[in-house]
């Protein structure tokens, strides 16, 4: 599965970067491709490319604040959680993403 | 650990409640002005209300950005005894890693702090800090950027 996402927290110095690390590690461990953009106090880092977004099956938004350029994900399957979910339970979050992805695939095949 | 004031360690700190921790942090920011100290405490409380700063079992990451912070710092507070009840959800806190960010801090320092916070995603690293019983060992474990 290809995953892209954004991490952004209130102060933009702590949870943003821990969430990014944890999501990337959890997704890679589960065998997925992942790229997480951070929108923190430094500004935008690891900015997602149009190609990465186009290829993504799922978008994870681990955010506590309004983010920039959200419209890039229009039409994509979006899973939005507070950053603390990504920080505390990244593996469970990736499992949930996998389930949602499988369910929507089954629904699509059933049509 | 080098004598580097960017990182500060308070080992075996005898703080017993969340309030004592907040007061301790506010004292680090400002020792003399009670209204500034109150503001710092309120900022810490507001940050926690916005979302838990618990980053792993037994470890919290209080952090603020403030005009009153004169020098950005990373502060390790290793408690002498765990705080059994932090609030109605969080218990058994042994280690606090406090980020104090000066308002309008330079890009360079912000990047340094963000690289440091990324290291906190490693639970084995946090466990090593939690399991260090002596100040020297604790300081040796700290990953400085």
gemmi code that builds the backbone of each chain (N, CA, C; Angstrom):
import gemmi

chains = {
    "A": [
        ("UNK", (0.847, -1.184, 0.000), (0.000, 0.000, 0.000), (0.896, 1.252, 0.000)),
        ("UNK", (0.487, 2.254, -0.745), (1.210, 3.530, -0.731), (0.466, 4.501, 0.179)),
        ("UNK", (1.185, 5.019, 1.140), (0.582, 5.949, 2.095), (1.314, 7.282, 2.010)),
        ("UNK", (0.548, 8.354, 1.993), (1.155, 9.678, 2.206), (0.425, 10.316, 3.373)),
        ("UNK", (1.007, 11.374, 3.908), (0.320, 12.011, 5.020), (0.992, 13.288, 5.449)),
        ("UNK", (0.349, 13.894, 6.436), (0.876, 15.138, 7.006), (0.838, 15.027, 8.523)),
        ("UNK", (1.891, 15.537, 9.162), (1.901, 15.651, 10.620), (2.035, 17.127, 10.961)),
        ("UNK", (1.170, 17.573, 11.856), (1.207, 18.990, 12.267), (0.570, 19.118, 13.646)),
        ("UNK", (1.309, 19.701, 14.587), (0.768, 19.870, 15.942), (0.700, 21.351, 16.306)),
        ("UNK", (0.245, 21.635, 17.519), (-0.065, 23.025, 17.876), (1.191, 23.912, 17.938)),
        ("UNK", (2.188, 23.509, 18.706), (3.396, 24.332, 18.796), (4.283, 24.082, 17.564)),
        ("UNK", (4.188, 22.887, 17.021), (4.911, 22.572, 15.786), (6.368, 22.225, 15.996)),
        ("UNK", (6.702, 21.761, 17.198), (8.111, 21.439, 17.457), (8.271, 20.032, 18.025)),
        ("UNK", (7.204, 19.443, 18.519), (7.351, 18.171, 19.219), (6.584, 17.033, 18.533)),
        ("UNK", (5.268, 17.012, 18.716), (4.480, 15.890, 18.202), (4.562, 15.745, 16.687)),
        ("UNK", (4.701, 16.860, 15.993), (4.797, 16.823, 14.527), (5.883, 15.833, 14.095)),
        ("UNK", (7.054, 15.964, 14.703), (8.211, 15.186, 14.236), (8.227, 13.767, 14.809)),
        ("UNK", (7.699, 13.617, 16.024), (7.613, 12.257, 16.582), (6.568, 11.470, 15.795)),
        ("UNK", (5.448, 12.124, 15.473), (4.389, 11.456, 14.703), (4.930, 11.015, 13.342)),
        ("UNK", (5.695, 11.890, 12.696), (6.277, 11.537, 11.390), (7.141, 10.284, 11.514)),
        ("UNK", (8.067, 10.312, 12.463), (8.974, 9.173, 12.645), (8.204, 7.885, 12.917)),
        ("UNK", (7.252, 7.997, 13.841), (6.536, 6.783, 14.263), (5.679, 6.223, 13.135)),
        ("UNK", (5.021, 7.096, 12.380), (4.197, 6.621, 11.261), (5.070, 5.978, 10.192)),
        ("UNK", (6.187, 6.611, 9.901), (7.072, 6.054, 8.868), (7.611, 4.691, 9.307)),
        ("UNK", (8.035, 4.598, 10.561), (8.574, 3.318, 11.047), (7.514, 2.229, 11.048)),
        ("UNK", (6.310, 2.569, 11.540), (5.239, 1.562, 11.640), (4.810, 1.082, 10.250)),
        ("UNK", (4.696, 2.015, 9.317), (4.243, 1.638, 7.972), (5.301, 0.784, 7.258)),
        ("UNK", (6.547, 1.179, 7.397), (7.627, 0.415, 6.749), (7.703, -0.991, 7.342)),
        ("UNK", (7.546, -1.070, 8.665), (7.577, -2.379, 9.337), (6.476, -3.292, 8.806)),
        ("UNK", (5.340, -2.671, 8.465), (4.210, -3.460, 7.951), (4.303, -3.677, 6.441)),
        ("UNK", (5.390, -3.201, 5.832), (5.625, -3.477, 4.404), (5.003, -2.473, 3.454)),
        ("UNK", (4.728, -1.274, 3.921), (4.109, -0.264, 3.060), (5.119, 0.821, 2.672)),
        ("UNK", (4.790, 1.498, 1.577), (5.556, 2.692, 1.186), (4.895, 3.879, 1.869)),
        ("UNK", (5.689, 4.766, 2.432), (5.084, 5.908, 3.122), (5.934, 7.166, 2.979)),
        ("UNK", (5.252, 8.293, 2.878), (5.940, 9.598, 2.896), (5.075, 10.537, 3.724)),
        ("UNK", (5.689, 11.119, 4.748), (4.952, 12.038, 5.619), (5.560, 13.431, 5.529)),
        ("UNK", (4.744, 14.374, 5.159), (5.154, 15.785, 5.137), (4.945, 16.365, 6.530)),
        ("UNK", (5.874, 17.192, 6.986), (5.664, 17.855, 8.281), (5.398, 19.340, 8.037)),
        ("UNK", (4.406, 19.832, 8.743), (4.121, 21.267, 8.734), (4.299, 21.735, 10.169)),
        ("UNK", (5.523, 22.122, 10.487), (5.838, 22.503, 11.861), (6.315, 23.941, 11.945)),
        ("UNK", (7.001, 24.228, 13.035), (7.463, 25.590, 13.271), (8.529, 26.007, 12.257)),
        ("UNK", (9.173, 25.029, 11.645), (10.202, 25.319, 10.639), (9.548, 25.610, 9.284)),
        ("UNK", (8.294, 25.249, 9.157), (7.608, 25.342, 7.872), (7.375, 23.947, 7.336)),
        ("UNK", (7.185, 23.848, 6.034), (6.914, 22.545, 5.436), (8.219, 21.839, 5.104)),
        ("UNK", (8.316, 20.597, 5.538), (9.487, 19.778, 5.202), (8.995, 18.469, 4.597)),
        ("UNK", (9.856, 17.884, 3.800), (9.522, 16.624, 3.134), (8.214, 16.771, 2.349)),
        ("UNK", (8.106, 17.858, 1.612), (6.859, 18.181, 0.912), (6.473, 17.082, -0.079)),
        ("UNK", (5.222, 16.694, -0.031), (4.747, 15.616, -0.899), (4.681, 16.108, -2.342)),
        ("UNK", (5.075, 15.248, -3.261), (4.988, 15.625, -4.673), (3.615, 15.219, -5.202)),
        ("UNK", (3.243, 15.822, -6.311), (1.958, 15.495, -6.946), (1.925, 14.003, -7.297)),
        ("UNK", (3.061, 13.478, -7.684), (3.142, 12.066, -8.059), (2.920, 11.162, -6.845)),
        ("UNK", (3.552, 11.517, -5.742), (3.369, 10.714, -4.515), (1.893, 10.695, -4.110)),
        ("UNK", (1.262, 11.857, -4.215), (-0.161, 11.939, -3.824), (-1.014, 11.130, -4.814)),
        ("UNK", (-0.714, 11.263, -6.082), (-1.492, 10.535, -7.096), (-1.375, 9.026, -6.885)),
        ("UNK", (-0.189, 8.560, -6.490), (0.041, 7.117, -6.315), (-0.465, 6.584, -4.979)),
        ("UNK", (-0.837, 7.485, -4.069), (-1.206, 7.043, -2.711), (-2.578, 6.371, -2.686)),
        ("UNK", (-2.642, 5.279, -1.942), (-3.937, 4.616, -1.730), (-4.676, 5.262, -0.562)),
        ("UNK", (-3.918, 5.754, 0.391), (-4.512, 6.318, 1.609), (-3.708, 7.560, 2.028)),
        ("UNK", (-4.443, 8.515, 2.577), (-3.797, 9.714, 3.138), (-4.047, 9.720, 4.648)),
        ("UNK", (-2.963, 9.811, 5.424), (-3.119, 9.940, 6.885), (-2.818, 11.385, 7.272)),
        ("UNK", (-3.784, 12.007, 7.900), (-3.545, 13.347, 8.427), (-3.468, 13.235, 9.945)),
        ("UNK", (-2.261, 13.318, 10.483), (-2.061, 13.306, 11.939), (-1.890, 14.765, 12.345)),
        ("UNK", (-2.990, 15.387, 12.661), (-2.954, 16.859, 12.803), (-3.795, 17.340, 13.984)),
        ("UNK", (-3.319, 18.424, 14.596), (-4.066, 19.095, 15.670), (-4.470, 20.500, 15.242)),
        ("UNK", (-4.007, 20.900, 14.087), (-4.256, 22.271, 13.608), (-4.656, 22.224, 12.134)),
        ("UNK", (-5.138, 23.361, 11.654), (-5.483, 23.471, 10.237), (-4.185, 23.383, 9.425)),
        ("UNK", (-4.251, 22.649, 8.327), (-3.017, 22.491, 7.535), (-3.097, 23.260, 6.218)),
        ("UNK", (-1.956, 23.477, 5.628), (-1.898, 24.163, 4.334), (-2.100, 23.153, 3.204)),
        ("UNK", (-2.708, 23.606, 2.164), (-2.834, 22.833, 0.913), (-3.535, 21.483, 1.087)),
        ("UNK", (-4.555, 21.473, 1.893), (-5.309, 20.239, 2.105), (-6.019, 19.793, 0.815)),
        ("UNK", (-6.329, 20.761, -0.026), (-7.079, 20.450, -1.250), (-6.328, 19.497, -2.179)),
        ("UNK", (-5.025, 19.329, -1.938), (-4.245, 18.376, -2.752), (-4.795, 16.956, -2.653)),
        ("UNK", (-5.512, 16.686, -1.539), (-5.958, 15.311, -1.280), (-7.410, 15.074, -1.680)),
        ("UNK", (-7.980, 16.027, -2.372), (-9.382, 15.897, -2.777), (-9.578, 14.607, -3.579)),
        ("UNK", (-10.615, 13.856, -3.223), (-10.911, 12.606, -3.923), (-10.145, 11.410, -3.389)),
        ("UNK", (-9.211, 11.671, -2.458), (-8.428, 10.573, -1.872), (-9.116, 10.034, -0.618)),
        ("UNK", (-8.755, 8.823, -0.264), (-9.266, 8.240, 0.984), (-8.450, 8.841, 2.134)),
        ("UNK", (-9.097, 9.625, 2.989), (-8.362, 10.346, 4.040), (-8.711, 9.793, 5.423)),
        ("UNK", (-7.693, 9.543, 6.214), (-7.895, 9.146, 7.614), (-7.271, 10.233, 8.479)),
        ("UNK", (-8.110, 10.904, 9.268), (-7.616, 12.022, 10.071), (-7.643, 11.661, 11.550)),
        ("UNK", (-6.526, 11.872, 12.221), (-6.420, 11.584, 13.665), (-5.620, 12.703, 14.336)),
        ("UNK", (-5.792, 12.869, 15.655), (-4.896, 13.805, 16.360), (-3.472, 13.240, 16.376)),
        ("UNK", (-2.481, 14.112, 16.489), (-1.081, 13.631, 16.476), (-0.829, 12.619, 17.595)),
        ("UNK", (-1.518, 12.781, 18.724), (-1.222, 11.880, 19.847), (-1.553, 10.424, 19.512)),
        ("UNK", (-2.482, 10.206, 18.598), (-2.802, 8.827, 18.180), (-1.606, 8.233, 17.418)),
        ("UNK", (-1.034, 9.040, 16.544), (0.140, 8.573, 15.786), (1.340, 8.370, 16.709)),
        ("UNK", (1.439, 9.200, 17.745), (2.570, 9.100, 18.668), (2.414, 7.898, 19.592)),
        ("UNK", (1.189, 7.703, 20.108), (0.994, 6.647, 21.113), (0.773, 5.266, 20.490)),
        ("UNK", (0.037, 5.215, 19.392), (-0.311, 3.891, 18.840), (-0.114, 3.846, 17.327)),
        ("UNK", (1.105, 4.024, 16.859), (1.314, 4.051, 15.406), (1.010, 2.719, 14.725)),
        ("UNK", (1.356, 1.607, 15.387), (1.110, 0.297, 14.766), (-0.387, 0.030, 14.629)),
        ("UNK", (-1.129, 0.367, 15.686), (-2.587, 0.181, 15.627), (-3.199, 1.058, 14.541)),
        ("UNK", (-2.674, 2.250, 14.405), (-3.200, 3.162, 13.386), (-2.969, 2.583, 11.989)),
        ("UNK", (-1.780, 2.048, 11.763), (-1.491, 1.452, 10.444), (-2.395, 0.230, 10.213)),
        ("UNK", (-2.623, -0.562, 11.263), (-3.548, -1.706, 11.126), (-4.948, -1.234, 10.742)),
        ("UNK", (-5.383, -0.147, 11.364), (-6.709, 0.403, 11.060), (-6.762, 0.886, 9.602)),
        ("UNK", (-5.684, 1.521, 9.179), (-5.608, 2.000, 7.797), (-5.695, 0.810, 6.830)),
        ("UNK", (-4.997, -0.268, 7.180), (-5.035, -1.475, 6.332), (-6.461, -2.007, 6.226)),
        ("UNK", (-7.170, -2.050, 7.368), (-8.548, -2.560, 7.367), (-9.454, -1.692, 6.505)),
        ("UNK", (-9.337, -0.399, 6.659), (-10.172, 0.525, 5.882), (-9.886, 0.346, 4.391)),
        ("UNK", (-8.621, 0.186, 4.073), (-8.213, 0.006, 2.681), (-8.815, -1.297, 2.110)),
        ("UNK", (-8.700, -2.373, 2.896), (-9.251, -3.666, 2.453), (-10.757, -3.587, 2.289)),
        ("UNK", (-11.438, -2.995, 3.283), (-12.904, -2.884, 3.220), (-13.342, -2.124, 1.983)),
        ("UNK", (-12.697, -1.002, 1.719), (-13.140, -0.202, 0.573), (-12.829, -0.915, -0.739)),
        ("UNK", (-11.769, -1.715, -0.755), (-11.483, -2.511, -1.954), (-12.561, -3.566, -2.179)),
        ("UNK", (-12.961, -4.213, -1.058), (-14.009, -5.236, -1.160), (-15.319, -4.619, -1.638)),
        ("UNK", (-15.623, -3.446, -1.097), (-16.860, -2.758, -1.508), (-16.818, -2.437, -2.999)),
        ("UNK", (-15.657, -2.001, -3.437), (-15.502, -1.643, -4.847), (-15.671, -2.881, -5.732)),
        ("UNK", (-15.083, -4.011, -5.311), (-15.182, -5.253, -6.088), (-16.605, -5.786, -6.091)),
        ("UNK", (-17.324, -5.538, -4.979), (-18.697, -6.031, -4.854), (-19.691, -5.280, -5.704)),
        ("UNK", (-19.294, -4.115, -6.178), (-20.239, -3.288, -6.961), (-20.483, -3.871, -8.336)),
    ],
    "B": [
        ("UNK", (28.210, 13.464, 29.119), (27.562, 14.566, 28.407), (28.388, 15.855, 28.555)),
        ("UNK", (28.536, 16.585, 27.468), (29.298, 17.830, 27.537), (28.547, 18.863, 28.356)),
        ("UNK", (29.295, 19.814, 28.872), (28.656, 20.900, 29.591), (28.055, 21.852, 28.551)),
        ("UNK", (26.863, 21.560, 28.161), (26.220, 22.309, 27.083), (24.872, 22.794, 27.609)),
        ("UNK", (24.741, 24.095, 27.749), (23.545, 24.595, 28.424), (22.269, 24.422, 27.589)),
        ("UNK", (22.437, 24.048, 26.334), (21.239, 23.778, 25.519), (20.475, 22.592, 26.102)),
        ("UNK", (21.227, 21.639, 26.661), (20.629, 20.489, 27.334), (20.848, 20.635, 28.835)),
        ("UNK", (19.795, 20.485, 29.603), (19.924, 20.546, 31.062), (19.350, 19.267, 31.656)),
        ("UNK", (20.022, 18.773, 32.675), (19.533, 17.549, 33.324), (19.264, 17.820, 34.802)),
        ("UNK", (18.081, 17.465, 35.227), (17.755, 17.484, 36.658), (17.477, 16.038, 37.043)),
        ("UNK", (18.398, 15.475, 37.790), (18.304, 14.036, 38.085), (17.814, 13.828, 39.518)),
        ("UNK", (16.999, 12.808, 39.690), (16.413, 12.505, 41.008), (15.669, 13.691, 41.597)),
        ("UNK", (14.876, 14.294, 40.772), (14.111, 15.468, 41.174), (12.947, 15.059, 42.069)),
        ("UNK", (12.827, 15.766, 43.161), (11.753, 15.407, 44.109), (10.510, 16.251, 43.828)),
        ("UNK", (9.829, 15.891, 42.770), (8.577, 16.566, 42.413), (7.474, 15.521, 42.492)),
        ("UNK", (6.390, 15.879, 43.121), (5.388, 14.841, 43.424), (4.064, 15.004, 42.706)),
        ("UNK", (3.832, 16.153, 42.088), (2.551, 16.359, 41.385), (2.803, 17.108, 40.079)),
        ("UNK", (1.770, 17.082, 39.251), (1.830, 17.844, 37.997), (2.072, 19.329, 38.299)),
        ("UNK", (1.397, 19.829, 39.320), (1.523, 21.255, 39.671), (2.964, 21.592, 40.057)),
        ("UNK", (3.583, 20.695, 40.818), (4.976, 20.938, 41.207), (5.896, 20.943, 39.979)),
        ("UNK", (5.599, 20.057, 39.041), (6.403, 20.013, 37.809), (6.240, 21.325, 37.042)),
        ("UNK", (4.995, 21.773, 36.893), (4.750, 23.020, 36.162), (5.451, 24.201, 36.836)),
        ("UNK", (5.386, 24.248, 38.164), (6.058, 25.335, 38.888), (7.577, 25.267, 38.713)),
        ("UNK", (8.089, 24.043, 38.721), (9.529, 23.831, 38.536), (9.964, 24.369, 37.161)),
        ("UNK", (9.176, 24.038, 36.140), (9.506, 24.501, 34.779), (9.412, 26.033, 34.710)),
        ("UNK", (8.373, 26.583, 35.324), (8.203, 28.044, 35.274), (9.362, 28.741, 35.996)),
        ("UNK", (9.904, 28.087, 37.018), (11.054, 28.644, 37.723), (12.318, 28.631, 36.877)),
        ("UNK", (12.411, 27.641, 36.012), (13.568, 27.589, 35.107), (13.489, 28.757, 34.123)),
        ("UNK", (12.261, 29.029, 33.661), (12.085, 30.117, 32.686), (12.334, 31.465, 33.344)),
        ("UNK", (11.794, 31.639, 34.530), (11.879, 32.948, 35.186), (11.773, 32.764, 36.692)),
        ("UNK", (12.756, 33.276, 37.418), (12.746, 33.021, 38.868), (12.069, 34.123, 39.663)),
        ("UNK", (12.013, 35.325, 39.097), (11.618, 36.461, 39.936), (10.201, 36.992, 39.723)),
        ("UNK", (9.696, 36.809, 38.510), (8.436, 37.479, 38.199), (7.268, 36.496, 38.292)),
        ("UNK", (6.415, 36.699, 39.294), (5.346, 35.713, 39.525), (4.306, 35.717, 38.406)),
        ("UNK", (4.067, 36.873, 37.771), (3.057, 36.893, 36.706), (3.565, 36.140, 35.471)),
        ("UNK", (4.874, 36.239, 35.209), (5.440, 35.476, 34.077), (5.380, 33.983, 34.394)),
        ("UNK", (5.701, 33.654, 35.636), (5.667, 32.233, 36.022), (4.254, 31.670, 35.845)),
        ("UNK", (3.283, 32.481, 36.248), (1.889, 32.052, 36.116), (1.526, 31.843, 34.639)),
        ("UNK", (2.020, 32.762, 33.807), (1.738, 32.652, 32.378), (2.338, 31.368, 31.796)),
        ("UNK", (3.547, 31.044, 32.226), (4.209, 29.819, 31.738), (3.406, 28.586, 32.176)),
        ("UNK", (2.994, 28.586, 33.434), (2.195, 27.458, 33.937), (0.910, 27.341, 33.115)),
        ("UNK", (0.255, 28.473, 32.861), (-0.991, 28.441, 32.076), (-0.752, 27.926, 30.656)),
        ("UNK", (0.374, 28.300, 30.086), (0.702, 27.807, 28.736), (0.885, 26.286, 28.742)),
        ("UNK", (1.562, 25.804, 29.771), (1.780, 24.348, 29.882), (0.434, 23.631, 30.038)),
        ("UNK", (-0.438, 24.225, 30.846), (-1.765, 23.612, 31.064), (-2.562, 23.622, 29.755)),
        ("UNK", (-2.527, 24.757, 29.061), (-3.291, 24.862, 27.807), (-2.780, 23.850, 26.783)),
        ("UNK", (-1.472, 23.650, 26.735), (-0.918, 22.682, 25.776), (-1.425, 21.274, 26.088)),
        ("UNK", (-1.487, 20.971, 27.379), (-1.974, 19.638, 27.763), (-3.455, 19.478, 27.479)),
        ("UNK", (-4.187, 20.578, 27.617), (-5.628, 20.516, 27.315), (-5.858, 20.288, 25.819)),
        ("UNK", (-4.943, 20.822, 25.008), (-5.075, 20.661, 23.552), (-4.806, 19.221, 23.127)),
        ("UNK", (-4.064, 18.487, 23.931), (-3.745, 17.093, 23.599), (-2.669, 16.598, 24.534)),
        ("UNK", (-2.754, 15.333, 24.861), (-1.820, 14.763, 25.828), (-0.369, 14.909, 25.355)),
        ("UNK", (0.504, 15.208, 26.298), (1.936, 15.275, 25.959), (2.670, 14.006, 26.413)),
        ("UNK", (1.892, 13.002, 26.745), (2.490, 11.692, 27.052), (3.002, 11.100, 25.740)),
        ("UNK", (4.291, 10.792, 25.654), (4.816, 10.274, 24.377), (5.138, 8.788, 24.441)),
        ("UNK", (5.242, 8.255, 25.644), (5.458, 6.818, 25.834), (5.079, 6.537, 27.287)),
        ("UNK", (4.986, 5.263, 27.608), (4.682, 4.940, 28.993), (5.721, 5.580, 29.903)),
        ("UNK", (5.303, 6.273, 30.901), (6.152, 6.915, 31.922), (6.868, 8.187, 31.465)),
        ("UNK", (6.656, 8.595, 30.214), (7.427, 9.740, 29.691), (6.498, 10.833, 29.142)),
        ("UNK", (6.718, 12.053, 29.613), (5.936, 13.177, 29.091), (6.860, 14.194, 28.434)),
        ("UNK", (6.279, 14.938, 27.501), (7.038, 15.931, 26.738), (6.323, 17.292, 26.801)),
        ("UNK", (6.384, 17.950, 27.950), (5.771, 19.291, 28.004), (6.569, 20.246, 27.120)),
        ("UNK", (5.876, 21.117, 26.395), (6.625, 22.048, 25.547), (5.820, 23.306, 25.292)),
        ("UNK", (6.546, 24.405, 25.239), (5.907, 25.691, 24.959), (6.835, 26.557, 24.108)),
        ("UNK", (6.201, 27.485, 23.416), (6.947, 28.538, 22.718), (6.519, 29.844, 23.380)),
        ("UNK", (7.470, 30.637, 23.824), (7.077, 31.813, 24.599), (8.056, 32.970, 24.432)),
        ("UNK", (7.501, 34.173, 24.531), (8.335, 35.384, 24.544), (9.209, 35.428, 25.791)),
        ("UNK", (8.746, 34.762, 26.833), (9.466, 34.821, 28.108), (10.655, 33.860, 28.164)),
        ("UNK", (10.715, 32.934, 27.224), (11.877, 32.033, 27.173), (13.009, 32.805, 26.502)),
        ("UNK", (14.082, 33.037, 27.253), (15.181, 33.858, 26.716), (16.162, 33.019, 25.907)),
        ("UNK", (16.223, 31.715, 26.234), (17.137, 30.829, 25.521), (16.426, 29.485, 25.348)),
        ("UNK", (16.323, 29.029, 24.111), (15.669, 27.735, 23.894), (16.480, 26.633, 24.558)),
        ("UNK", (15.781, 25.696, 25.172), (16.464, 24.639, 25.918), (15.698, 23.323, 25.863)),
        ("UNK", (16.448, 22.267, 26.055), (15.859, 20.937, 26.222), (16.224, 20.480, 27.629)),
        ("UNK", (15.207, 20.198, 28.427), (15.459, 19.911, 29.843), (14.955, 18.509, 30.193)),
        ("UNK", (15.845, 17.728, 30.747), (15.472, 16.373, 31.188), (15.215, 16.413, 32.693)),
        ("UNK", (14.045, 15.981, 33.084), (13.726, 15.902, 34.514), (13.456, 14.431, 34.851)),
        ("UNK", (14.439, 13.837, 35.515), (14.283, 12.436, 35.940), (13.806, 12.484, 37.389)),
        ("UNK", (12.605, 11.971, 37.614), (12.012, 12.096, 38.952), (12.609, 11.078, 39.923)),
        ("UNK", (12.740, 11.493, 41.164), (13.237, 10.582, 42.196), (12.236, 9.457, 42.422)),
        ("UNK", (10.954, 9.831, 42.429), (9.877, 8.832, 42.545), (8.832, 9.147, 41.477)),
        ("UNK", (8.201, 8.121, 40.925), (7.185, 8.396, 39.902), (6.028, 9.234, 40.453)),
        ("UNK", (5.472, 10.052, 39.571), (4.224, 10.731, 39.936), (3.107, 9.742, 39.603)),
        ("UNK", (2.513, 9.211, 40.649), (1.549, 8.113, 40.470), (0.323, 8.593, 39.693)),
        ("UNK", (-0.195, 9.750, 40.065), (-1.378, 10.268, 39.357), (-1.046, 11.636, 38.773)),
        ("UNK", (-0.851, 11.665, 37.461), (-0.599, 12.952, 36.791), (-1.924, 13.688, 36.614)),
        ("UNK", (-2.894, 12.980, 36.049), (-4.269, 13.482, 35.989), (-5.181, 12.263, 35.955)),
        ("UNK", (-6.440, 12.456, 35.598), (-7.366, 11.322, 35.690), (-7.090, 10.232, 34.644)),
        ("UNK", (-6.263, 10.550, 33.653), (-5.967, 9.548, 32.617), (-4.524, 9.034, 32.689)),
        ("UNK", (-3.621, 9.907, 33.104), (-2.192, 9.591, 33.010), (-1.620, 9.278, 34.383)),
        ("UNK", (-0.866, 8.186, 34.437), (-0.281, 7.818, 35.727), (1.161, 7.320, 35.571)),
        ("UNK", (1.840, 7.274, 36.701), (3.162, 6.673, 36.787), (4.191, 7.356, 35.871)),
        ("UNK", (4.365, 8.630, 36.060), (5.320, 9.382, 35.241), (6.691, 9.410, 35.927)),
        ("UNK", (7.714, 9.010, 35.184), (9.077, 8.939, 35.743), (10.027, 9.946, 35.100)),
        ("UNK", (9.729, 10.331, 33.869), (10.658, 11.174, 33.113), (9.886, 12.244, 32.344)),
        ("UNK", (10.393, 13.474, 32.448), (9.819, 14.562, 31.651), (10.931, 15.159, 30.801)),
        ("UNK", (10.630, 15.322, 29.531), (11.581, 15.969, 28.630), (10.885, 17.255, 28.187)),
        ("UNK", (11.439, 18.366, 28.615), (10.757, 19.651, 28.441), (11.421, 20.432, 27.311)),
        ("UNK", (10.606, 20.900, 26.379), (11.136, 21.745, 25.309), (10.686, 23.174, 25.560)),
        ("UNK", (11.656, 24.049, 25.737), (11.352, 25.472, 25.888), (11.843, 26.175, 24.634)),
        ("UNK", (10.916, 26.701, 23.884), (11.274, 27.324, 22.610), (11.065, 28.831, 22.699)),
        ("UNK", (12.133, 29.547, 22.432), (12.065, 31.014, 22.419), (11.238, 31.467, 21.211)),
        ("UNK", (10.369, 32.446, 21.419), (9.571, 32.978, 20.291), (10.522, 33.550, 19.229)),
        ("UNK", (10.200, 33.322, 17.970), (11.031, 33.775, 16.840), (12.468, 33.230, 16.904)),
        ("UNK", (12.568, 32.009, 17.355), (13.872, 31.343, 17.411), (14.435, 31.180, 15.997)),
        ("UNK", (15.755, 31.081, 15.906), (16.388, 30.929, 14.585), (16.028, 29.578, 13.971)),
        ("UNK", (16.067, 29.560, 12.655), (15.799, 28.326, 11.897), (16.750, 27.204, 12.345)),
        ("UNK", (18.003, 27.587, 12.571), (19.037, 26.599, 12.924), (18.686, 25.878, 14.232)),
        ("UNK", (18.291, 26.653, 15.240), (17.956, 26.043, 16.537), (16.661, 25.230, 16.425)),
        ("UNK", (15.704, 25.753, 15.682), (14.449, 25.001, 15.511), (14.719, 23.647, 14.852)),
        ("UNK", (15.600, 23.661, 13.859), (15.937, 22.401, 13.180), (16.624, 21.449, 14.147)),
        ("UNK", (17.495, 22.010, 14.973), (18.210, 21.200, 15.960), (17.198, 20.531, 16.911)),
        ("UNK", (16.221, 21.322, 17.344), (15.213, 20.766, 18.264), (14.355, 19.723, 17.547)),
        ("UNK", (14.005, 20.002, 16.292), (13.154, 19.035, 15.577), (13.903, 17.715, 15.349)),
        ("UNK", (15.208, 17.797, 15.101), (16.000, 16.561, 14.958), (16.038, 15.809, 16.282)),
        ("UNK", (16.153, 16.584, 17.369), (16.146, 15.955, 18.687), (14.803, 15.270, 18.948)),
        ("UNK", (13.695, 15.960, 18.672), (12.380, 15.358, 18.984), (12.155, 14.080, 18.170)),
        ("UNK", (12.710, 14.044, 16.965), (12.582, 12.805, 16.167), (13.212, 11.612, 16.900)),
        ("UNK", (14.292, 11.874, 17.642), (14.951, 10.760, 18.349), (14.029, 10.165, 19.427)),
        ("UNK", (13.047, 10.966, 19.864), (12.154, 10.499, 20.931), (11.107, 9.508, 20.417)),
        ("UNK", (11.092, 9.292, 19.101), (10.190, 8.286, 18.543), (10.697, 6.872, 18.825)),
        ("UNK", (11.964, 6.783, 19.241), (12.582, 5.479, 19.490), (12.321, 5.045, 20.939)),
        ("UNK", (11.417, 4.096, 21.103), (11.033, 3.693, 22.468), (12.172, 3.000, 23.208)),
        ("UNK", (13.047, 2.346, 22.463), (14.201, 1.702, 23.129), (15.108, 2.765, 23.757)),
        ("UNK", (15.248, 3.871, 23.059), (16.038, 4.989, 23.601), (15.395, 5.510, 24.890)),
        ("UNK", (14.083, 5.692, 24.835), (13.388, 6.180, 26.038), (13.515, 5.171, 27.181)),
        ("UNK", (13.445, 3.899, 26.844), (13.602, 2.869, 27.887), (14.991, 2.904, 28.505)),
        ("UNK", (15.989, 3.159, 27.677), (17.353, 3.258, 28.224), (17.445, 4.427, 29.202)),
        ("UNK", (16.798, 5.535, 28.848), (16.796, 6.684, 29.770), (16.053, 6.324, 31.059)),
        ("UNK", (14.926, 5.652, 30.887), (14.122, 5.287, 32.068), (14.879, 4.324, 32.982)),
        ("UNK", (15.677, 3.481, 32.371), (16.354, 2.445, 33.159), (17.723, 2.877, 33.702)),
        ("UNK", (18.147, 4.091, 33.364), (19.435, 4.574, 33.884), (19.249, 5.026, 35.328)),
        ("UNK", (19.895, 4.322, 36.214), (19.674, 4.596, 37.642), (20.635, 5.642, 38.208)),
        ("UNK", (21.731, 5.858, 37.486), (22.716, 6.824, 37.961), (22.754, 8.016, 37.009)),
        ("UNK", (23.029, 9.169, 37.579), (23.069, 10.397, 36.779), (24.062, 10.278, 35.611)),
        ("UNK", (25.248, 9.731, 35.905), (26.272, 9.635, 34.861), (25.757, 8.806, 33.683)),
        ("UNK", (25.194, 7.644, 33.994), (24.682, 6.768, 32.925), (23.553, 7.451, 32.147)),
        ("UNK", (22.705, 8.116, 32.885), (21.578, 8.829, 32.264), (22.106, 9.860, 31.263)),
        ("UNK", (23.076, 10.636, 31.700), (23.619, 11.681, 30.828), (24.344, 11.085, 29.616)),
        ("UNK", (24.963, 9.934, 29.834), (25.647, 9.271, 28.718), (24.664, 8.808, 27.652)),
        ("UNK", (23.477, 8.454, 28.088), (22.474, 7.942, 27.145), (21.845, 9.043, 26.291)),
        ("UNK", (21.877, 10.272, 26.789), (21.180, 11.349, 26.076), (21.824, 11.576, 24.713)),
        ("UNK", (20.966, 11.555, 23.691), (21.456, 11.779, 22.332), (21.418, 13.282, 22.078)),
        ("UNK", (22.598, 13.886, 21.977), (22.628, 15.320, 21.681), (22.827, 15.508, 20.184)),
        ("UNK", (22.176, 16.508, 19.666), (22.232, 16.756, 18.214), (23.248, 17.866, 17.949)),
    ],
}
model = gemmi.Model(1)
for chain_id, residues in chains.items():
    chain = gemmi.Chain(chain_id)
    for i, (resn, *xyz) in enumerate(residues, 1):
        res = gemmi.Residue()
        res.name, res.seqid = resn, gemmi.SeqId(i, " ")
        for name, pos in zip(("N", "CA", "C"), xyz):
            atom = gemmi.Atom()
            atom.name, atom.element = name, gemmi.Element(name[0])
            atom.pos, atom.b_iso = gemmi.Position(*pos), 0.0
            res.add_atom(atom)
        chain.add_residue(res)
    model.add_chain(chain)
structure = gemmi.Structure()
structure.add_model(model)
structure.setup_entities()
